[in-house]
Amino acid sequence: MSRRKRMLEELDQDIRDHIERETQDNIERGMPPEEARYAAIRKFGNVTLVKEETREVWISVWLEQLWQDIRYGLRMLRKSPGFAAVAILTLALGIGANTAIFSVVNAVLLQPLPYPNAKRLAMIWSTWGNETRGPASGPELIELRSRSHAFEEIAGIWVTSGTITGTAEPEQVRLAMTTANFLPLLAEKQQLGRFFAPGEDRRGAAPLLILTDGLWRRQFGANPAIVGQTTRLNGNDFTVVGVLPREFKLLFPDSRMAEVQVFIPFLNDLEKQSRDTGYIRMVGRLRRGFTVAQAQSEAETIASQLRREAKEYAEQSLHLSVLPLQEDDVRPVQPALVSLFAAVVLVLLVTCANVANLLLSRSGGRRHETALRAAMGAERRRIVRQFLTENILLGCLGGTAALGIGWAALKWILSLQPEGIYLLVAAKLDGWVLAFTLMLSILTGIMFGLAPALSVARGDLVEILKESGKATTTGKPWLRQSLIVSEVSLSCILLVGTGLMIRTFTSLLRVDPGFHAENALTFQLSFPWSRYGTVESVTNFLKDLRMNLAAMPGAESVGGVSHLPLDEGLGNWYSYYWAEGAPIQLQNTVMADHRSTLPGYFRSIGATLLTGREFEDADDAVHTHVAIVDDTVAEQIWPGQDAIGKKLSVEDSPAGAFQFIREPVVVVGVVKHIQAHSLTSKGRGQIYLPVSLAPRPAYSLVVRTTAPMQTFAAYVQLAVKKLDKEMPVSNLRPQMDYIEKARAQTRFVTVLAGALAALALFLACIGIYGVTSYSVAQRKREIAIRIAVGANLGDVGRMILRQSGLPVIVGVVTGLATALALTPLLSGLLYGVRQSDPLTYAAISLVLGAVGVLACYIPARSATKVDPMIVLRSE
Amino acid sequence: MTTKEEKERIELLQGTLDLLILRTLLLGPAHGHAIAKAIEFNSDDVLQVEQGSLYPALHRLIKRRWISSAEGTSENNRRAKFYRLTVKGRRQLTLETGKWDKLAGAIARILRPAKQGGKS
């Protein structure tokens, strides 16, 4: 910039001088000074125009030279097609891997969520004792909404399941109840019809319903006249008021949210509900000008007011936390994606080192050409520029090829279909990705090209010219060797990371989650309020179904539960418990999941009953108040004692679903803890209640069977249809599916990391091989002389191996040390393996060392095949 | 004052100005004004350079490394920018002069075919 300014000033000065002289000449010819000046200016012409034209010349010459350099570069590449092919392919692999991973990172982490004013949307979590991401109760939402200034809207949603009937096939659907303002927060406008209007989410309001595009197409044949018609949901008539846009998706930090198909308003006065029943997810839109931090501190203030005002809030020690929606959404996948992105950057560095090495080998031959050009008056800056142009050109050629590789790699990544990365489907090669790839191509061009360009442009002209075209070593072997060291150590870091991921994955395969999913078939049923209004009707249906299924060939045992382990499809229920008679204080109580459980459940999923018994059909609300706890709860409430026969205060609803009261129950069994939410963390303890004490609107049934899954699945369909024609069966699948799903993210990261590490290893091998063969070629003469004067062939081979192998060893050592320092960053992804796992480190150093030495060995062996007579004669 | 009739003056062809500048500088370094004067004078004022148009041409030559510029002092002890032919420029001049001669010869032959009886 300043260079340009200086040139402009100089031009100005030059023109002023010129006019001055002409004026002087005119005066000498006898003109009066004033006239002389005018004549001079007239003769000069339009000064502004001249300046403009001059500036254009600068630009056009610059472009001309650029074009010259590009043509020259292309010619040089054509002259050495082998070099060009290897360099472009290497770059295409390195940049292409980056293109693919970046398009994932871009779609998931960088692009704003597809909602209007997405940046102002935030989740508001209710903290409940030690549970920091809890749902809110109805009154909590209403209080917060009326007191908050930071939020212009606060909406709530609760997801359950429902049954749509009256269409061709009854279908169990994921159903969301929302406040009226919920959908307008997330969608600009409807595809058809309207949103819910304010006030339509109150008790006594008409039952209305909004469909997602998917369900509208599948169940209603995309009928455009659907708005205004009624449809039967859970046995009641609802009027359809709208259809959501096709691209609408609920991207909330909870996979079951993404599957919602039907929205209805809360047909209830939220403020009148109980303060200690939290079930609503709150999302709010910040008022313009308010930050998340301000909203957070306001929410805290409101929470402290609420704690003072109502004893329920004080008891649960209510706090509120505000998190940007996007941040909250990507929370589970961010560490994995960031690590993968770091890995792919390492691959790019290896690529750059590799190409830099190639260029260095080649620059030996080009030093003479460059020196000649310098001697003929080319400026050093111009030569460096030409080299840089050539390298950036190479980078861009690689980048273009990288788009193809990136596209294929992205297709492959998408085909892995990792669970839980909802935004991944949006990953594509869009403008952002293209811009990223272009930037990377130019950047790599500069990175791998600068060192060789400078090393060429430097150097003593006379010396080089005296060498007169002989292929000579290019001064600095240490530069190449340090490139090898860095290539090897970068690959080493990647390999260690991958090794740790593989160890994590094998730990996941071996983990005992407390149940045995093999040979278990599961399915889900939901019981609409209208047709199953009493607890008896539900228990009777389930009893009949169990008996019918147990009679089928191959059935070993049949059971069921309100929430299957590792199934995030149905809402999780949890609450506080305490030993009967203990003072009601948070420190005396235990937070545990509670499950409504059918007889035969523990046998069916292969859990271990430690003491006591399972539930029986006789365990109903009228006769016994019983519970089964897991060893975690037993140990927390009655440490060191036998839990059987002890009394526990629980929240149950013997009078029907959702009518909670606190009652004492007697523990009749202790079961080994089941990991309900993740394979890698134990999670809360669990308390199991019989169906009659804690009825739920939906159940998952589990059948342990020796029959093939397909066969038994057909029995299930028949058995359910026989009992209730309108009862849809959903999620009919082997229980192993849930385990696979829980392993999916680790599998995804492991597979990608493995691919990247393999790529880096491959590139590093090419680099080592290339450098060693180059140095062997350079030293042919020396080797020939050594052999001619009687050196042992083995000695020669060992000498080459020693010299080329050293950087590999140094690279492995520095790589291991760096990896050791970096692995703590991976801690969130690892399970069942120490960050400094000696086995991984040992295996990686062996593999890398062996591969590296092999890459040296091949060219070293060829050195011993040198025929001294031929080499020496050719000199 | 030496002025010629307007119609006898010739507008310079694209690119020829560059050639003229190089030729002028062959005699030694000069500043912008001097170059313009020299071109006018050496062509008996037939070639009329709009003096301003000299500058884009000079800069083009600098950018191509055919000439270089340096600060110096002129005859009457004033500071001025002097332009000087480079090695590359000298080579270019030879090249361009050759090309020009060929072009001029060819055009001349087309416009004025050899007279009958003239030397062959």
Boltz contact constraints between the chains, C-beta under 6 A:
constraints:
  - contact:
      token1: [A, 14]
      token2: [B, 32]
      max_distance: 6.0
  - contact:
      token1: [A, 14]
      token2: [B, 81]
      max_distance: 6.0
  - contact:
      token1: [A, 17]
      token2: [B, 80]
      max_distance: 6.0
  - contact:
      token1: [A, 18]
      token2: [B, 32]
      max_distance: 6.0
  - contact:
      token1: [A, 18]
      token2: [B, 33]
      max_distance: 6.0
  - contact:
      token1: [A, 21]
      token2: [B, 33]
      max_distance: 6.0
  - contact:
      token1: [A, 43]
      token2: [B, 51]
      max_distance: 6.0
  - contact:
      token1: [A, 44]
      token2: [B, 51]
      max_distance: 6.0
  - contact:
      token1: [A, 44]
      token2: [B, 52]
      max_distance: 6.0
  - contact:
      token1: [A, 45]
      token2: [B, 50]
      max_distance: 6.0
  - contact:
      token1: [A, 45]
      token2: [B, 52]
      max_distance: 6.0
  - contact:
      token1: [A, 50]
      token2: [B, 52]
      max_distance: 6.0
  - contact:
      token1: [A, 50]
      token2: [B, 55]
      max_distance: 6.0
  - contact:
      token1: [A, 53]
      token2: [B, 56]
      max_distance: 6.0
  - contact:
      token1: [A, 54]
      token2: [B, 55]
      max_distance: 6.0
  - contact:
      token1: [A, 54]
      token2: [B, 56]
      max_distance: 6.0
  - contact:
      token1: [A, 54]
      token2: [B, 59]
      max_distance: 6.0
  - contact:
      token1: [A, 57]
      token2: [B, 56]
      max_distance: 6.0
  - contact:
      token1: [A, 57]
      token2: [B, 59]
      max_distance: 6.0
  - contact:
      token1: [A, 57]
      token2: [B, 60]
      max_distance: 6.0
  - contact:
      token1: [A, 61]
      token2: [B, 60]
      max_distance: 6.0
  - contact:
      token1: [A, 61]
      token2: [B, 63]
      max_distance: 6.0
  - contact:
      token1: [A, 377]
      token2: [B, 86]
      max_distance: 6.0
  - contact:
      token1: [A, 377]
      token2: [B, 87]
      max_distance: 6.0
  - contact:
      token1: [A, 377]
      token2: [B, 88]
      max_distance: 6.0
